Amino acid sequence: MKHYYTLYEIQNDLAQGVINCVDLVKFYLQQIEEHQRLNAFLQVYADEALAQARLIDTKIQAGQAGKLHGLVIGLKDVISYKGHLVSASSKMLQNFTAIYHATVTQRLLDADAIIIGRLNCDEFAMGGSNENSAFGNVLNALDENKVPGGSSGGSAVAVQANLCHATLGTDTGGSIRQPASFTGIFGLKPTYGLVSRWGVVAYASSFDQVGPMTKSVEDAALILETIAGPDGHDSTLTQQPPETYSQLNKTDKKRIAYYPEVLNHQGLDPEIKQSMEALIEQLQSEGHTVEAVDFPYLEYLVPTYYVLTTAEASSNLSRYDGVHYGYRAGEAQNMDEVYTLSRTKGFGTEVKRRIMLGTFVLSAGYYDTYYGKAQKARRLIRDATLEVLSRFDFIILPTTPTTAFEIGGKIKDPIAMYLADIFTVQANLTGLPAVSVPLWTHDNGMPYGLQIIGNKYSEGALLGFSAYLLDNKSGKI
């Protein structure tokens, strides 16, 4: 089977009869079988995917196929698909069957995408390495001793290893962009309020956002175009219809900011710093305005993020108690033991750590000191970021301070793991859109991405500029 970079190429070959959807699905099923050791998929819907492929082949022949026909896609294991398990990669929900479609799932199906399976992730989307899943680590296909990133590690590796054409992930503090950087693919975190969270298992409700993980910018644009827009089930959404993101504008000259504090950060890999400096010079030589802007809150990003997200996690996960939802410890003798044993055995170490942190910062005597102060810090960070974006189109910075690290390299040091999010959490704290563009390969052989943050609802401009950068990289410009 030909290696397809864009859905356009697939649809072109489908139209000409070079391939059909059934053969495409069979190819991906074979790929999944051959790469089981990567542990990207928790469940594969082989029979259903083939049945859907046959139906779409019939639609293609009749000229009635939807916009995403030919797209074989996987869902992160926090996105509901009616009649299928959705476990958030946790023992707590390992036998839970979704009773309705998430809005994003329904919109994919309505556009004739083929859902091939659900993908492994860090438990309840809490983690940056995919080492926290109750169902085992996901392995980076480029180096199986390295993590794929998290929490959407299975979603990233499925695209990286060509196990399906695209995936949906979720991003609470970098969980789409960081694994995209570590695996060399494109990842988009949309503006908070652009894509419905209905039917998505919540981690931190004011941060979570669903987005595409793809080989190409073009496919990310098409998928976003399909899943974005108003939804009566989610009151946080914009009421404006989505733009035609797939009409990419690659030609405009941009005003771009970067932070000297980031380039001089002690945790930044020297080679990544060099790549950033070379890109800045290149963009300036191409006629873009690229200027240094001071950002005094860099060291406050991670503490603010973890105080607020753990507080929201403590609230959101309180429902999983062995009574309302989730795993129930069979040996419990009374109600206290039902709660205690069910949550102790149902949740993994990292989830329990974050629940306890969140409960602490919300507790009497500490609420104002931690949670209240973090909310004020969030507003300062948001205002400072928006001030920069009032003068510039984008902010550029590395997606991650390093390339993918060794499995086990940070898992015993939670602070080191949390600090790996230092460049990604700003977009979630501010609710702004951000992408990771796969521009570079390190001397160690591992990929790393450029992160671009845009103003609210500037996805069209972000996608166009990302396509411009990738065209430039490949010599198309």
N, C-alpha and C positions, 0 to 999 in steps of 0.2 A: 504494500500500500504506500502510495506517495505521502511524503510528510507535508502536511498542510500548515501554512503559517497563518492564514486568515480564513474566516468563514466565507468570504467572497470567492476564494479559490475553490472551496468545497462546493458552493452553490453553482459555480460555473461548470464544474465537472458533472454535477448532478443534472444540470440542464442539458448537457451534451450527451448524457448517457454513459459517460466514462466510468462512473461508479453509481451505486445506489445506497440508500440509507441503511439497508440491511447489511450490506458488505462493510459499510463504515462501522456499524455497531459491532459486528463480528470481529473486525480488526482490533477495536479497543478492548473487547472482552479478552482477546488473546493476549494483548499487551498487559492487561491487569493480571491475568493468570501467570504470565512470565515474570512479573515484577512483584509477586506477592510479598517477597521479603521486605519490601519498602514499607509495608503496613500502612499504605495511604488510605485504602478503602476498608471500612468496617462492614459494609454490606454492598453487594452488587445485584442490581435488578436485571439480570440477564434476560429472562423470559419477557418481562414487561417492556424492556428497551427494544427487544427485537419486534414485539408486537406493535409498538409505537412506530418503529422504523417502517414496517410494512404499510401501516396506515398513511404515513407521510409520503412514502413512495407513490401511493395511489393519488394523494393530493397533488403531488408534483406533476404527475401525468395529466391531471385534470386542470392544472393551472390554478390551483386553489391553496397552495402551501403558504404558511405564515412566514413572517419576516425572518425568523430564526431557524427555518427548516435546514436540516443538515447539521445543526449544532448539537453535539453530544456533550452533556455537561454533568458535573457532579456537584452535590450540595454538602456544605460543611454540616457536621452533625449537631447543629443547633437550629437548623432551619426545617420547619415542619413540612412533611409531605404526607397527606392524608392516607391512612392505612398502612403506614410504614413506621418502623421504629425511629425514634429520635431520642438519643440518650445523653447528649452533650458530653459524650465520651466519659461518662461517669457511671459507677456502679449504682449510684442513687437512682438513675433513670434507665437502667439497662434494659428493662422490659416494657418501657412506655411506648405506646403506639399513638401517633398523631391522629387527632380526631378531625382535623381540618387542614387545608393547605395554608401555608404562609402566603401572604400577598405576592411576594416575589416568586414563589413556586408557581402560583396560579398564572401569573403573567408570563412566565417562561413557557408553561404548557400551552397557554392560549396562542403563543407565537410559534408553536410547533417545535420547540426544543425537545430533545430527548434526554431524560434524566436517567443516568446510568447507575447511580449509587450514592451512598452517603460516605462522607470522608472524615477520617480521624482528626482529632484536634486536642489541644490541652483541655483538661476537664473544666467544663463550664466556661470555656474560652479564657481561662486564667493561666497565662504562661507565655514565655517567649522562646520556647525551644521544642515544644511538642513532646516533652519528657513527662508531662503530668497526666497523660491519658490513662484511664483505667485499663485500656486495651493495648498498652505497649507503645514504645517509641515509634515515630515515623523517622525513616532514614533519608538523608539527602542523597539523591540519585547520583550526584557528581562525586561524592565521597561519603561512603556509608558510615564512616567514623564520625561524621559531622552532623550537627542538628540541621533540620530544614528551616528552623525558625518557628515561631508560634504567635498566636495560638492556631492560626489557619495553616498549620504545617502540612496536613494531608491534602488540602486544597492546592497548595503550592506545588507539592511533589507530583500530584496527579497531572498537572499541566507540564511541569518540567520533564517528566519521564514519558510524556505523550500517552498517558493512560486514558485521557479524554481530551476533548479540544479546549475546554474552558471550565472554570468552576466559579461558585460563589463562596466568598468568605465573609467573615465579620471582622470589624476593626473597632476596638475599644480604646487602644492606646498605641496602635501600630501593628495590629494582628493580621492585617493584609499586607501592609508595606514592608515590614521587616522580613517575613518569609519570602516575599517576592524578591527582595534584595539578595537574600541568602541563596535563592535557587535560580536567579537569572531570568525572571519573568516580569511581566508588567502587572502592577497592582494599583487599584484605585479605591481610596476612601472618599465617598461623596460627602457633600455638605450635610451636616445634621439636619434632618427634616426634608431631605429630597427623596429618600427611599424608605418605604414603609418597614417598620419593625414588627408588624402584626404577624404572629406565628413564629417569631424568633425567640429562642430561650434567652432570657435576659441575664446579663452580667451586671452592667451599670447603665441604667436606662437613659441617662442624659449624655452618655458617651457612645453607646453602641451604634454601629452603622453597617449595613450590608453593602458589599461591593464586588465587582468582578475581578478575577485573576485570570490573565490571558497571555497568549504568546505575543499578541499585537495590540497596538493602540486602537486600531480600527474595530477589532472585536469588542474591546472594552466599551467603546463608544456605542456600538449597536446594542450590547446587553444593557448598558445604563439607560439608553433610550427606551428600552422595553420595560424595565423594572421600576423606573422612577415615576414620580407624579402622585397626585392626590389619592387618598385612600380613606374612606369613611371610618375604618377601624383604627386609624392612628391620628390622633388630634394634633400631634406635633408637626405634621407635614405641611409644606407649602401647598397652597391651593392653585398655584400656577402649573400649567401642563409642562411636561419636560421639553427641552429644546431638541432640535434635530442634531444631536451630538456627532452623528456620523458624517456630517458635512464639515470636515476638518479644515480649519484655516491655518496654514503653515507659514504664511508670508509676512505677517505684521512684525515690525520691529518692537521689541518689548523693553520695558523698564524693570530691571531685576535687582533685588536686594540680596545681600548675604551678610552673615554675622561673623565678624572677626573673632568673637568669643568662641564660636564653633570651630573655626579653622585652627585656633590656638589651644583647643581643649586638650588636656593631658591624656585623655582616653582615646583620642582619635588616632587611628592607624596612620603612620607617616605617608604611606603610599596613597591612601584615600585622600589625605590632605593635598598631595601633589596633583592628583587627578582633579580635585576641585579647583585648585589654582590655575591649572592648565585650561579647564573649561571656562573659567572667568575670562581669561585672556582671549580665548577663542571667540567667545560671544561678543566681547568688546570689539574685536577685529572685524566681526561680521555686521557691525553697526548697531548692536543692542547697547542700551545703557545699563551698566552693571556697577553698582556702588556698594561700599561697605556701610552698614547701619549698625549702630550699637544696640544691643538687646540686653538690658541689665538683669533679666529674670531667668536666665538659662539654668542656674543652679536650683531654682525654685520649682521648675517644671515637674520633675519626678516626685518630690515630696507632696506637692499640691495634688497631683494626679492620684497618687496612691492613698492619700487620706480620703479623697472624695469617692473614688471608685470602690474602695473597700467598704465604705459606709453604705453605698448603694447596694453592693453585693450582700452585705449583712441583712439588709431589708428584703431584697429580692429572693434570697435563698432561704428565708425563714419558713417558707411554705413547704419545704422539703423536710418533713419532720417524722415520717413514718406513719402519719395519720392522714394528712391531706393528700400528699403526693409522695412517690418515691419508695425506696427500699425500706422494708420494715424488718427489724431484727426479731427472728422467731423465738429467741430465748428470753425475751423481755418478760418480766413477771408483773410489772405494774406500769402505770402511765409514765412515770419519771424514767423508767428504764426504756420504754418504747422510744421516747425522744432522744435520750442520751445514747443508747446503743445504736439506734438506727442512723443517727447523724455521725457518730464516731466511725461506724463501719461503712456507711454509704458514701461519705466524702473522702477524698484523698487529702494528702498532707498540705498541698498548696492552697486548696480551697478552704480547708479548716483554718489555715494561717490567715487568709484574707477575711474570712468571716469574723475571726476573733479580733483582728485589727479594726475592722469596721465597727464591731460592737463596742470596742473600747473608745473609739473617737466619737461615738454617738452617746456615750454613757453620761450620766449626771455628773457634773463637776469637770468634765473634759470636753463637752460639746462646743462651748465657745472657744476654748483654748485651741482645739484642733479643727473640728469641722467648720465652725463659724469662720475661723481665720483662713482656712483653705478656700472657702467660698469667696472671701474678699480677695485673696491672692489670684483666684481664677479670673475675677473681674479685671484686676490690674493687668494680668497677662493678656486677656482678650483685648482690652483697650489699647495696650501697647502694640499688639500685633495688627490690629485694625488701623492704627495710626500709620504704621509702616506701609500697609496695603492701600492707604489713601494716596500714597505718593508713588507706589510701584505696582506693577502688575502681579509679580510673583516674588516669593522668597525661595531661594535655593539653599540647600544644605545636604549633607550626606543622609541617606536613609538610616544607616547604622554606623556606629563608630568603628566596627571591625567587620571582617567577613565571618561566615559561619564558624562557630567555635566547636570544639570537640564535645561529643556526647559525654555528659558527666562533668564537663568543665566548670559549670557555674551552678549546678543544681543544689549543691550543698552550701552555697553562699547566696541567700535571697537578695541581699543588697546589690551584689554584683550583677545578678540577673535583672533586677529592677532598673539599674543604671544603664543597661543595654537599650532601654527605651528612651534615653535622654533626648534624642532628636525627633522622635515620632509623636510624643504625647502632646506637643503644642497644638497640633491640628485638632485633636480630640477635645482638649480643654477649651478651645475657641470655637469649635463646631465648624471649622473651615475645611474645604476639600483639599486633598493632597494625593500625590501619586508617587510611586517609585518606578523610575525608568531604568531598565537594565542596560547601562552604558558601558560598564567596565568589567575587566577580569584582572584579578590580583596576580602578582607573581607566584602566589601559592596555588594558583589554578582555580580559585573560587571566585564567583561573580560578586559584584556589589553595585548598588543602584544610586542614582541621584534622586533626591526627594525635592519635589516642587510643591509649595503651598500657595494656594490662590485665595482670592476673596470669595465671599459667600456666593454660591450659585455660579461660579466661574468655570464649571467643569468643561464647557465647550472650549474656552481659551486654554485651559490646562491640557486638554487632550490634543489640541492643535499644536501647541508648543512641544509637547512630548513627541508627537509624530515628526516634527521638524528636527528635533535632536537626534532621533533614531535614523532619519533619512540622512542627516549629516554624517552620523557615525558610519553608515553603510556606503557613503559616497554617492548617494542619489542627488544631493544638492550640489 
